[in-house]
Amino acid sequence: ERVLQLLELDGSVEEDYIRIARCFERTRQRCCRLEQDGRRVREQLARVEAERAALEVKLKHARNQVEVEMNKRHRAEAELEKQ
């Protein structure tokens, strides 16, 4: 009943069927657009996740390098204290 009200079916049966068919076609087109948008967004998400993973690897290496340099500094400072 609500669908019929939304479609405002008050003409002949043929006109009503044409209105319904057009409504279904608009809905189908909207679904197609949404499906394409979903695919595009999933692809974008995959690219961003890959980039994030690469950045995490770089961050891990950078943290490791900082730790190595800090250890060198502490050893150098300890050696300086001895002297």
N, C-alpha and C positions, 0 to 999 in steps of 0.2 A: 504493500500500500504506500509506504514511504517513497519507494522508488518511483511508483506511478505519479505521486505528487511532485517529486523532483523533476520528472520528465514532462509534467504538465500535459498528460495525455487527454486531449479533449477534441481531437480532430477525428478524421476517418481512421479506420484500422490500418490502412496502407501508410498513411502519414505517421501514425504512431509507430509502426514498425520501422519506418525510415529514421525517425527520431531515435529510437532505441538502437538501431544499427550504428548511427553516427555517434551516439554516446559510447557504445562498445568500442568503436574505432578510436575515439579520443582516449579512452581508457587504455586500449592496447598500445597506442603510440606513447602514452605517458609511461607505461610499464617498460617499453623498449628503451626509452630515454633513461629511466631509472636504472635499468640493467646495465646500459652502457656507462652511466656514471659510476655504478658500483664496480664495474671492471676497471675503470680508469683509477678510481680511488684505491682499489686493491693493488694495482700495479704501482701506484705512487707509494703506498704503504710499504710494499716490498723493497722499493728503492731506498726509502728512508731508513728502513730497518737494516739494510745492508750497509748503508753509510754509517749508521749508529754503531754497528758491530765493528766496522773498520776503525772508527774513532775510539772505541773502547780498547781495541788492540794498541793503537798509538798511545793512548793514555797509560795503559799498562806498561808499555815500554818506557815511556817518559818517567813514570814513577819509579820503575826499576833503575833507570839511569840516575835519577836524583838520589836514590838510596846508595848506589855505588859511589857517587861523588861525595855524599855525606860521610860514608865510611872512610874514603880516602882522606877527607878533611880531618876527621877525628884521629886517624892514624898520624897524619902530619902534625896535628896539634900536640898529640902525645909525644911524638918524637922531638918536637920543639921543646916541650916541657922537660924532657930528659936532658937535653943539652943545656 
